[in-house]
Amino acid sequence: MNTPPLSKEELQQRLGHSAFIDFLKLTVLSADPDTEQVVMRAEMRPEFERGRGTGQWHGGPIAAIIDTVGDYALVMLLGRPLPTVNFRVDYLRPAIDTALVVTATVRRSGRLVGVVDVDVANEAGTLLAIGRATYATAS
C-alpha cells in the first residue's frame, strides 16, 4: 500500500515527536516529493557552539542535523521514521555566525534501504559540509 507523501506542515509537526529532534529546533522550509528533496533551517544557539562565545558550530550538532534532515527526506516519502544504518559527514569549512540551510536529496528509496545525500550551507549559500546516510526502509 502506498502512502501519500507528507507535506511540509506534516513534517514540521512530526519533528516534535522526538525530544532530541525537537531540541534541534529545525524549521522545514520546503518538502518536494517530486524532486524527493527536503530543505530545513537550523538556527545557531549557544548549546551548539564549539567554544563559548565563538559563534562557531560544533561538528556534533551539524552531524545530528544532517542525519535528521536526511531521515526526514525519506519520512516525507514513506510516512514513518527510519533507523540509520550508516552515516558519514565531510566538513568542508567552519560554520560561523550563521544559521544552517540543510538540503536532503533522496538518491534511493528501496525495499530494504534508502540513501540520502545532504548538503549543509550557510545563509549566503556557501557549502559547509556534506553528508550521506543509509536508512533501513524495510517495514
FINUMI-575062 format. One record per residue (C-alpha): residue number from 1; residue in one letter; z, y negated, x. Coordinates in Angstrom, 1 decimal, decimal comma. Example, Ala and Ser with C-alpha at 12.3 -4.5 7.8 and 13.67 -1.06 7.14 Angstrom:
REM residues 2
<pt nr="1" rest="A" w="7,8" v="4,5" u="12,3"/>
<pt nr="2" rest="S" w="7,1" v="1,1" u="13,7"/>
This chain:
REM residues 139
<pt nr="1" rest="M" w="0,0" v="0,0" u="0,0"/>
<pt nr="2" rest="N" w="-1,0" v="-3,4" u="1,4"/>
<pt nr="3" rest="T" w="1,4" v="-6,2" u="1,0"/>
<pt nr="4" rest="P" w="0,1" v="-9,8" u="0,8"/>
<pt nr="5" rest="P" w="0,7" v="-11,9" u="3,9"/>
<pt nr="6" rest="L" w="3,8" v="-14,1" u="3,8"/>
<pt nr="7" rest="S" w="3,4" v="-17,8" u="3,5"/>
<pt nr="8" rest="K" w="4,8" v="-20,4" u="5,9"/>
<pt nr="9" rest="E" w="7,6" v="-21,1" u="3,5"/>
<pt nr="10" rest="E" w="8,5" v="-17,4" u="3,1"/>
<pt nr="11" rest="L" w="8,6" v="-17,0" u="6,9"/>
<pt nr="12" rest="Q" w="10,8" v="-20,1" u="7,2"/>
<pt nr="13" rest="Q" w="13,2" v="-18,6" u="4,7"/>
<pt nr="14" rest="R" w="13,3" v="-15,2" u="6,5"/>
<pt nr="15" rest="L" w="14,2" v="-16,8" u="9,8"/>
<pt nr="16" rest="G" w="17,7" v="-17,3" u="8,3"/>
<pt nr="17" rest="H" w="18,3" v="-13,6" u="7,7"/>
<pt nr="18" rest="S" w="19,5" v="-13,2" u="11,3"/>
<pt nr="19" rest="A" w="22,4" v="-15,3" u="12,6"/>
<pt nr="20" rest="F" w="20,9" v="-15,3" u="16,1"/>
<pt nr="21" rest="I" w="17,4" v="-16,3" u="15,0"/>
<pt nr="22" rest="D" w="19,0" v="-19,0" u="12,7"/>
<pt nr="23" rest="F" w="20,8" v="-20,3" u="15,8"/>
<pt nr="24" rest="L" w="17,4" v="-21,0" u="17,4"/>
<pt nr="25" rest="K" w="16,6" v="-23,4" u="14,6"/>
<pt nr="26" rest="L" w="12,9" v="-22,7" u="14,6"/>
<pt nr="27" rest="T" w="10,6" v="-24,6" u="12,3"/>
<pt nr="28" rest="V" w="7,4" v="-22,9" u="11,0"/>
<pt nr="29" rest="L" w="4,5" v="-25,3" u="11,5"/>
<pt nr="30" rest="S" w="1,8" v="-23,0" u="10,3"/>
<pt nr="31" rest="A" w="1,1" v="-19,4" u="9,3"/>
<pt nr="32" rest="D" w="-2,5" v="-18,4" u="9,0"/>
<pt nr="33" rest="P" w="-3,2" v="-14,7" u="8,1"/>
<pt nr="34" rest="D" w="-7,0" v="-15,2" u="8,6"/>
<pt nr="35" rest="T" w="-6,6" v="-16,1" u="12,3"/>
<pt nr="36" rest="E" w="-3,4" v="-13,9" u="12,5"/>
<pt nr="37" rest="Q" w="-1,6" v="-16,8" u="14,1"/>
<pt nr="38" rest="V" w="1,8" v="-18,4" u="13,6"/>
<pt nr="39" rest="V" w="3,0" v="-21,7" u="15,1"/>
<pt nr="40" rest="M" w="6,6" v="-22,7" u="15,4"/>
<pt nr="41" rest="R" w="8,6" v="-25,6" u="16,9"/>
<pt nr="42" rest="A" w="11,9" v="-25,4" u="18,8"/>
<pt nr="43" rest="E" w="13,9" v="-28,5" u="19,5"/>
<pt nr="44" rest="M" w="15,8" v="-28,8" u="22,7"/>
<pt nr="45" rest="R" w="19,6" v="-28,5" u="22,2"/>
<pt nr="46" rest="P" w="22,4" v="-28,7" u="24,8"/>
<pt nr="47" rest="E" w="23,0" v="-24,9" u="24,3"/>
<pt nr="48" rest="F" w="19,5" v="-24,3" u="25,7"/>
<pt nr="49" rest="E" w="19,8" v="-26,3" u="28,9"/>
<pt nr="50" rest="R" w="19,6" v="-24,7" u="32,3"/>
<pt nr="51" rest="G" w="22,1" v="-27,2" u="33,6"/>
<pt nr="52" rest="R" w="24,3" v="-29,6" u="31,5"/>
<pt nr="53" rest="G" w="22,6" v="-32,9" u="31,0"/>
<pt nr="54" rest="T" w="19,3" v="-31,9" u="32,7"/>
<pt nr="55" rest="G" w="17,2" v="-31,6" u="29,6"/>
<pt nr="56" rest="Q" w="15,6" v="-28,6" u="31,3"/>
<pt nr="57" rest="W" w="15,1" v="-25,5" u="29,2"/>
<pt nr="58" rest="H" w="16,8" v="-22,3" u="30,4"/>
<pt nr="59" rest="G" w="14,4" v="-19,3" u="30,6"/>
<pt nr="60" rest="G" w="16,6" v="-17,2" u="28,3"/>
<pt nr="61" rest="P" w="16,2" v="-19,2" u="25,1"/>
<pt nr="62" rest="I" w="12,4" v="-19,5" u="25,9"/>
<pt nr="63" rest="A" w="12,2" v="-15,7" u="26,2"/>
<pt nr="64" rest="A" w="14,1" v="-15,2" u="22,9"/>
<pt nr="65" rest="I" w="11,9" v="-17,7" u="21,2"/>
<pt nr="66" rest="I" w="8,7" v="-16,0" u="22,5"/>
<pt nr="67" rest="D" w="10,0" v="-12,7" u="21,2"/>
<pt nr="68" rest="T" w="10,9" v="-14,1" u="17,8"/>
<pt nr="69" rest="V" w="7,7" v="-16,0" u="17,2"/>
<pt nr="70" rest="G" w="5,7" v="-13,0" u="18,3"/>
<pt nr="71" rest="D" w="7,6" v="-10,8" u="15,9"/>
<pt nr="72" rest="Y" w="7,1" v="-13,2" u="13,0"/>
<pt nr="73" rest="A" w="3,4" v="-13,3" u="13,5"/>
<pt nr="74" rest="L" w="3,4" v="-9,6" u="12,6"/>
<pt nr="75" rest="V" w="6,1" v="-10,1" u="9,9"/>
<pt nr="76" rest="M" w="3,6" v="-12,5" u="8,3"/>
<pt nr="77" rest="L" w="1,1" v="-9,7" u="8,0"/>
<pt nr="78" rest="L" w="3,4" v="-6,7" u="7,4"/>
<pt nr="79" rest="G" w="6,2" v="-8,3" u="5,4"/>
<pt nr="80" rest="R" w="9,0" v="-6,8" u="7,4"/>
<pt nr="81" rest="P" w="10,8" v="-7,3" u="10,8"/>
<pt nr="82" rest="L" w="9,8" v="-5,1" u="13,6"/>
<pt nr="83" rest="P" w="11,7" v="-3,8" u="16,7"/>
<pt nr="84" rest="T" w="10,4" v="-4,9" u="20,1"/>
<pt nr="85" rest="V" w="9,1" v="-2,1" u="22,2"/>
<pt nr="86" rest="N" w="8,1" v="-4,0" u="25,3"/>
<pt nr="87" rest="F" w="8,1" v="-7,7" u="26,3"/>
<pt nr="88" rest="R" w="7,1" v="-9,9" u="29,2"/>
<pt nr="89" rest="V" w="7,0" v="-13,6" u="30,0"/>
<pt nr="90" rest="D" w="5,5" v="-15,7" u="32,7"/>
<pt nr="91" rest="Y" w="7,0" v="-19,1" u="33,2"/>
<pt nr="92" rest="L" w="4,2" v="-21,5" u="34,4"/>
<pt nr="93" rest="R" w="6,1" v="-24,8" u="34,7"/>
<pt nr="94" rest="P" w="9,5" v="-26,2" u="33,7"/>
<pt nr="95" rest="A" w="10,1" v="-27,4" u="30,2"/>
<pt nr="96" rest="I" w="12,0" v="-30,7" u="30,5"/>
<pt nr="97" rest="D" w="12,9" v="-33,2" u="27,8"/>
<pt nr="98" rest="T" w="10,6" v="-31,7" u="25,2"/>
<pt nr="99" rest="A" w="10,5" v="-29,6" u="22,1"/>
<pt nr="100" rest="L" w="8,5" v="-26,4" u="22,4"/>
<pt nr="101" rest="V" w="5,5" v="-25,6" u="20,3"/>
<pt nr="102" rest="V" w="5,0" v="-21,9" u="20,3"/>
<pt nr="103" rest="T" w="1,8" v="-20,2" u="19,1"/>
<pt nr="104" rest="A" w="1,7" v="-16,5" u="18,5"/>
<pt nr="105" rest="T" w="-1,6" v="-14,7" u="18,0"/>
<pt nr="106" rest="V" w="-1,7" v="-11,0" u="16,9"/>
<pt nr="107" rest="R" w="-4,0" v="-9,0" u="19,2"/>
<pt nr="108" rest="R" w="-3,5" v="-5,7" u="17,4"/>
<pt nr="109" rest="S" w="-1,7" v="-4,6" u="14,3"/>
<pt nr="110" rest="G" w="-2,0" v="-0,9" u="14,4"/>
<pt nr="111" rest="R" w="-0,4" v="2,1" u="12,6"/>
<pt nr="112" rest="L" w="2,2" v="2,6" u="15,4"/>
<pt nr="113" rest="V" w="2,3" v="-0,6" u="17,4"/>
<pt nr="114" rest="G" w="1,4" v="-4,3" u="17,3"/>
<pt nr="115" rest="V" w="0,6" v="-6,5" u="20,2"/>
<pt nr="116" rest="V" w="1,1" v="-10,3" u="20,2"/>
<pt nr="117" rest="D" w="0,3" v="-13,0" u="22,7"/>
<pt nr="118" rest="V" w="2,4" v="-16,1" u="22,7"/>
<pt nr="119" rest="D" w="1,8" v="-19,5" u="24,3"/>
<pt nr="120" rest="V" w="4,6" v="-22,0" u="24,8"/>
<pt nr="121" rest="A" w="3,6" v="-25,6" u="25,2"/>
<pt nr="122" rest="N" w="5,4" v="-28,9" u="25,4"/>
<pt nr="123" rest="E" w="4,9" v="-31,7" u="22,9"/>
<pt nr="124" rest="A" w="1,9" v="-33,1" u="24,9"/>
<pt nr="125" rest="G" w="0,2" v="-29,7" u="24,7"/>
<pt nr="126" rest="T" w="0,8" v="-28,6" u="28,4"/>
<pt nr="127" rest="L" w="1,1" v="-24,8" u="28,7"/>
<pt nr="128" rest="L" w="4,6" v="-24,0" u="30,0"/>
<pt nr="129" rest="A" w="4,9" v="-20,2" u="29,5"/>
<pt nr="130" rest="I" w="3,0" v="-17,3" u="28,2"/>
<pt nr="131" rest="G" w="4,3" v="-14,0" u="26,8"/>
<pt nr="132" rest="R" w="3,1" v="-10,7" u="25,4"/>
<pt nr="133" rest="A" w="5,1" v="-8,4" u="23,3"/>
<pt nr="134" rest="T" w="4,6" v="-5,0" u="21,7"/>
<pt nr="135" rest="Y" w="6,4" v="-4,2" u="18,5"/>
<pt nr="136" rest="A" w="6,8" v="-0,9" u="16,6"/>
<pt nr="137" rest="T" w="4,8" v="-1,1" u="13,4"/>
<pt nr="138" rest="A" w="5,4" v="2,4" u="12,0"/>
<pt nr="139" rest="S" w="7,4" v="2,3" u="8,8"/>
